[in-house]
Amino acid sequence: MIELLGLTGITLIIVRAAIFQGFREWLLIKRPNDIGYLFTCPQCMGVWMGLLGGAVYADFLTAPLYAGAVSLLAMVTDKWMLRHYQQF
C-alpha cells in the first residue's frame, strides 16, 4: 500500500509541482503530442510510474496492477486537489 501512495505522490509531483514546471513547459514546446503531454497528465504518468514501480517492488506480472492502481489514484487525487485547492 505504501508503494502505491508513494508512486502516486511522485506522479503528482512530476505532473503538478512548480519545481518541474519549466521542464514540462519545455517538453510541451519540443514534443507537444507525445512525451510532452505525458508530463502534464496525472493518469498517463501514473500508468508509467505504476509499471516501473510494479516491476521494482513486485514482479512483471503484477506491474500492470500497479499501473492501473497508481493511474486511478493519481487521477482521483489530482481532481480532488484541483477542486479544493485551485493550485498546488
C-alpha positions in Angstrom: 0.0 0.0 0.0 2.8 2.4 0.9 4.3 1.8 -2.6 1.0 2.8 -4.3 0.8 6.0 -2.2 4.4 6.9 -2.8 4.2 6.3 -6.5 1.0 8.4 -6.6 2.8 11.2 -4.8 5.8 11.1 -7.1 3.4 11.1 -10.1 1.7 14.3 -8.8 5.0 15.9 -8.1 6.2 15.3 -11.7 2.9 16.5 -13.2 1.9 19.4 -10.9 4.8 20.7 -8.8 6.3 24.0 -9.5 9.8 22.6 -9.4 9.1 20.7 -12.7 7.1 23.5 -14.4 9.9 24.8 -16.6 10.7 21.2 -17.7 7.1 20.5 -18.5 6.7 23.7 -20.5 9.9 22.9 -22.4 8.7 19.4 -23.2 5.3 20.8 -24.4 7.1 23.1 -26.8 9.5 20.4 -28.1 7.2 17.4 -28.1 3.6 18.6 -27.6 1.8 15.5 -28.9 3.5 12.7 -27.1 6.0 12.9 -24.3 5.1 16.5 -23.5 1.5 15.5 -22.9 2.6 12.6 -20.7 4.2 15.0 -18.2 1.0 17.0 -17.9 -1.4 14.1 -17.4 -1.6 12.5 -14.0 -3.4 9.5 -15.3 -0.9 8.9 -18.1 2.1 9.4 -15.9 0.5 7.2 -13.3 0.5 4.3 -15.7 4.2 4.6 -16.4 5.1 5.2 -12.7 2.9 2.2 -11.8 4.6 -0.1 -14.3 8.0 1.0 -13.2 7.1 0.7 -9.5 5.4 -2.7 -10.0 8.5 -4.0 -11.8 10.7 -2.8 -9.0 8.6 -3.6 -5.9 6.8 -6.7 -7.2 7.3 -8.5 -10.5 6.5 -8.1 -14.1 3.2 -9.9 -13.8 2.0 -7.6 -11.0 3.3 -4.4 -12.7 0.1 -3.9 -14.7 -2.0 -3.9 -11.5 0.3 -1.3 -10.0 -0.1 0.7 -13.3 -3.9 0.7 -13.0 -3.9 1.5 -9.3 -1.4 4.4 -9.5 -3.1 5.8 -12.5 -6.5 5.8 -10.8 -5.2 7.1 -7.5 -3.3 9.9 -9.3 -6.3 10.9 -11.4 -8.7 11.0 -8.4 -6.3 12.8 -6.2 -5.5 15.3 -8.8 -9.1 16.1 -9.5 -9.8 16.4 -5.8 -6.9 18.7 -5.1 -7.7 20.9 -8.1 -11.3 21.2 -6.8 -10.3 22.0 -3.3 -7.0 23.9 -3.8 -7.0 26.0 -7.0 -3.3 25.3 -7.5 -1.0 23.1 -5.6 
